[in-house]
Amino acid sequence: MLIEQIWTDNCYRNFNYLIACPQTGEALAIDPLDHSKCLTIAKYHGWEITQILNTHEHSDHTGGNHEMMTQTQAKLLAHKNAKNKIPAIDQGLSAGDIIRIGKTVELEVLDTPGHTMSHVCLFAHHDLPALFCGDTLFNAGAGNCHHGGDPTVLYHTFTHQLAKLPETTQIYPGHEYIVNNLHFTLDREPDNTEAALLLQKIIAQDPNHAFISTLALEKKINTFLRLYSPTIIAKLNESFPKPRHDIDSKWVFLKLRELRNKW
């Protein structure tokens, strides 16, 4: 499996992706907002984009669909419940569906609601597993729920699906927010040395060559995957006093999301 992470350099800080089969050169474009960059990079590699996937319906992920489809005749894939939100979907996706790219690449569809209720992630079952997670999971962060989402549902997606993936899974998010997210981690968990060291390492990174984290690392630096941290719980209890016996992982997640909304 060949992966190109494409930095759009726009105000939304989007990443687009191309995933290609090394044998056939067939490629899938994920959320190709910057269709020009995606097409240029595909041409450089000699790849043919035959499929487009939208992780969800927001315009900063679907805005390149029309031009990409016009220039490639690629089929458009998205969540089955997004058919009234994304024009011209060719295939509606459900949990467990397999997307095949050429002869060698298979991606499993995960139904991952929360940021929106029609959101999918793609999981690659390869020697080095990978998760293409749209706006569900970010490096050191989680998607917001402002536009059609639900933080309680997002909590269940994190705890019942994402946290259970192999720890070697590489994380490919839909946006580059890592510096701000690490600052939030350190505000909530000042004694998190892993987050502090990583922030020093990547604070001046070039997003064209962005740092790729793993799920194992995310569990060390991402507050939304650290729901049992004594420091996080103690600091939350300062802002939202609550009897200790009423504090559970769901409450921690929801309060973190509430604070991050204003960060």
C-alpha positions in Angstrom: 0.0 0.0 0.0 1.4 3.4 -1.0 0.2 6.5 0.9 0.5 10.2 0.0 -0.5 12.6 2.7 -1.2 15.9 0.9 -1.0 19.2 2.8 -3.5 21.7 1.4 -2.0 24.7 3.1 -5.4 26.3 3.5 -7.0 28.1 6.4 -8.7 24.8 7.6 -5.4 23.0 7.7 -6.7 20.0 5.7 -4.9 16.9 4.8 -6.0 15.0 1.7 -4.8 11.5 0.9 -4.0 9.2 -2.0 -3.8 5.5 -1.4 -2.5 3.4 -4.3 -1.9 -0.2 -5.2 1.8 -0.7 -6.0 1.1 -3.4 -8.6 -1.6 -1.6 -10.7 -1.3 2.0 -9.9 -5.0 2.3 -9.1 -5.6 4.9 -6.4 -8.3 6.1 -3.9 -8.5 9.8 -3.1 -9.7 10.6 0.4 -11.5 13.9 0.9 -9.7 15.5 -2.1 -10.6 19.1 -1.4 -7.5 20.3 -3.2 -8.2 18.3 -6.3 -5.4 20.0 -8.3 -2.7 18.9 -5.9 -4.2 15.4 -5.7 -4.3 15.1 -9.5 -0.8 16.5 -9.9 0.7 14.1 -7.4 -1.2 11.1 -8.9 0.1 12.1 -12.3 3.7 12.4 -11.0 3.5 8.8 -9.7 1.7 7.4 -12.7 -1.4 6.6 -10.6 -5.0 6.4 -11.8 -7.6 7.7 -9.4 -10.5 5.3 -9.7 -12.3 6.0 -6.5 -13.0 9.0 -4.2 -14.0 8.6 -0.6 -15.5 11.3 1.6 -15.2 10.5 5.3 -18.2 12.8 6.0 -20.3 15.5 4.5 -18.6 18.8 5.5 -17.7 21.0 2.6 -14.0 21.1 3.4 -13.9 17.4 2.7 -16.3 17.2 -0.2 -15.5 20.5 -2.0 -13.2 18.9 -4.6 -15.5 16.1 -5.5 -17.0 17.6 -8.7 -13.7 18.5 -10.3 -12.1 15.2 -9.3 -15.0 13.2 -10.7 -15.1 15.2 -13.9 -11.4 14.8 -14.6 -11.1 11.1 -13.5 -14.6 9.5 -13.9 -13.9 8.0 -10.4 -16.7 6.6 -8.4 -17.7 8.4 -5.2 -18.0 6.5 -1.9 -19.4 7.8 1.4 -21.5 6.7 4.4 -24.8 5.2 3.4 -26.7 7.9 5.4 -24.9 10.8 3.6 -26.8 10.3 0.3 -28.9 13.4 1.0 -25.9 15.4 2.1 -23.3 14.6 -0.5 -24.3 14.8 -4.2 -23.7 12.0 -6.7 -22.6 9.2 -4.3 -22.1 6.0 -6.2 -21.8 3.6 -3.3 -23.1 4.0 0.3 -20.9 2.4 2.9 -21.7 0.5 6.0 -19.5 -0.9 8.9 -17.5 -3.9 7.7 -17.5 -3.1 4.0 -14.2 -3.6 2.2 -12.9 -1.1 -0.2 -10.5 -2.7 -2.7 -7.8 -0.7 -4.5 -6.1 -2.6 -7.4 -4.9 -6.0 -6.5 -3.2 -5.5 -3.1 -5.0 -3.0 -1.0 -8.1 -3.6 1.2 -9.5 -1.1 3.5 -12.2 -1.9 6.1 -15.0 0.7 6.6 -15.6 1.7 10.2 -18.8 3.5 11.0 -17.5 6.2 13.4 -20.3 8.7 14.3 -19.8 11.6 16.6 -18.2 14.5 14.6 -21.2 14.0 12.3 -23.6 11.1 12.4 -22.6 10.0 8.8 -18.8 9.6 9.3 -16.6 6.7 8.3 -13.0 5.9 9.0 -10.9 3.5 6.9 -8.7 0.9 8.6 -5.9 -0.9 6.6 -5.2 -4.4 7.7 -1.5 -4.5 6.6 1.8 -5.4 8.2 1.8 -1.8 9.4 -1.9 -1.0 10.1 -3.2 2.4 9.3 -6.3 4.5 10.2 -7.6 7.2 7.9 -9.8 9.0 10.4 -11.2 12.1 8.9 -12.4 14.4 11.6 -13.0 11.8 14.3 -9.5 11.4 15.7 -6.7 14.0 15.4 -3.1 13.9 16.6 -3.5 14.6 20.3 -7.2 15.5 19.8 -10.8 14.7 18.8 -13.2 16.1 16.4 -15.7 18.7 17.5 -19.5 18.1 17.4 -20.7 21.5 16.4 -22.2 20.7 13.0 -24.4 17.7 13.2 -22.5 15.7 15.7 -23.0 14.4 19.3 -20.2 14.2 21.9 -21.8 11.2 23.7 -21.8 9.3 20.4 -18.2 10.4 19.8 -17.2 9.0 23.2 -18.6 5.6 22.3 -16.7 5.7 19.0 -13.5 6.4 20.8 -13.9 3.8 23.6 -15.7 1.0 21.7 -13.8 1.2 18.4 -10.7 3.4 18.1 -9.1 2.6 21.4 -9.4 -1.2 20.6 -7.4 -1.0 17.3 -3.8 -2.4 17.2 -1.4 0.0 19.0 0.9 -0.1 16.0 -1.8 1.6 13.9 -0.5 4.7 12.1 -2.8 7.7 12.4 -3.7 9.8 9.3 -6.1 12.6 10.4 -8.1 15.0 8.2 -6.5 18.1 9.6 -3.1 19.2 11.1 -3.9 20.5 14.6 -1.2 18.8 16.6 0.6 21.8 18.1 -2.6 23.4 19.5 -3.9 20.0 20.7 -0.6 19.3 22.5 -0.9 22.6 24.3 -4.4 21.5 25.4 -3.0 18.2 26.6 -0.4 20.0 28.7 -3.0 22.4 30.1 -5.1 19.5 31.3 -2.1 17.3 32.2 0.9 19.4 33.0 3.0 16.4 34.1 2.6 14.6 30.7 6.3 14.4 29.7 5.6 12.5 26.5 3.4 15.4 25.3 5.9 18.0 26.3 8.8 16.2 24.5 6.7 15.7 21.4 5.7 19.4 21.3 9.4 20.4 21.4 10.1 18.0 18.5 7.3 19.1 16.1 6.5 22.7 17.0 8.2 24.0 13.9 7.4 21.0 11.6 6.7 21.4 7.9 3.2 20.1 7.4 4.3 18.9 3.9 6.3 16.3 5.8 4.1 15.9 8.9 4.8 13.8 11.9 2.8 10.5 11.8 1.8 9.2 15.2 0.6 5.7 16.2 -2.3 4.7 18.4 0.2 3.7 21.1 1.6 7.2 21.1 -1.9 8.8 21.0 -2.8 6.9 24.2 0.1 8.7 25.8 -0.5 12.3 24.5 -4.2 12.5 23.6 -6.4 13.5 26.5 -9.5 11.9 24.8 -7.7 8.6 25.1 -6.5 9.2 28.7 -9.8 9.2 30.5 -8.4 7.6 33.6 -5.4 9.9 34.1 -5.5 11.1 37.8 -4.1 14.5 36.8 -6.8 15.0 34.2 -9.6 13.9 36.5 -8.3 16.1 39.4 -8.1 19.2 37.2 -11.5 18.6 35.7 -12.9 18.3 39.2 -11.6 21.7 40.0 -13.6 23.2 37.2 -16.6 20.9 37.5 -16.9 19.8 41.1 -18.6 16.5 41.3 -18.7 13.6 43.9 -15.8 11.2 43.2 -18.2 8.2 42.9 -20.0 10.0 40.1 -16.9 10.5 37.9 -16.6 8.0 35.1 -14.8 7.9 31.7 -17.8 9.3 29.8 -18.0 12.3 32.1 -14.3 12.9 31.7 -14.6 12.7 27.9 -17.6 15.1 27.7 -16.0 17.7 30.0 -12.8 17.6 28.0 -14.7 18.1 24.8 -16.6 21.0 26.4 -13.4 22.7 27.5 -11.7 22.0 24.1 -14.6 23.8 22.4 -13.5 27.0 23.9 -9.7 26.5 23.6 
